[in-house]
Amino acid sequence: MKTYKGMEYITLEEMKDYGYYGDGFIYPITQKQALTLWNKDIGGVLRLYPDGTEAQVDDRNEITDEYDYEVMFGCEACVDETFEEFLEWLFKKTTK
């Protein structure tokens, strides 16, 4: 993990190493960030899987439950949003 303005974030390389490549419109987020976005009722939180698939998070427990395997979360981004722009948006939404 790296930091952006003191906020930990998952890099695109870490997401790809996990096995999720996505379509370029989904960026990785931490479990804590996923929970914060969920609690603020900001949509687009996804569970990412190492086989390259994803699923919409429909219940808070999907974020908070403990699993016997590594879980990664993602968030849908705007089509023309760069990863750096996404990090700034994420910083504003999850650190205030």
Secondary structure, DSSP 8 states (H G I E B T S, - for coil): -EEETTEEE--HHHHHHHT----SSEEEE-HHHHHHHHHTT---EEEE-TTS-EEE--STHHHHS--SS--EEEEE--TT--HHHHHHHHHHHH--
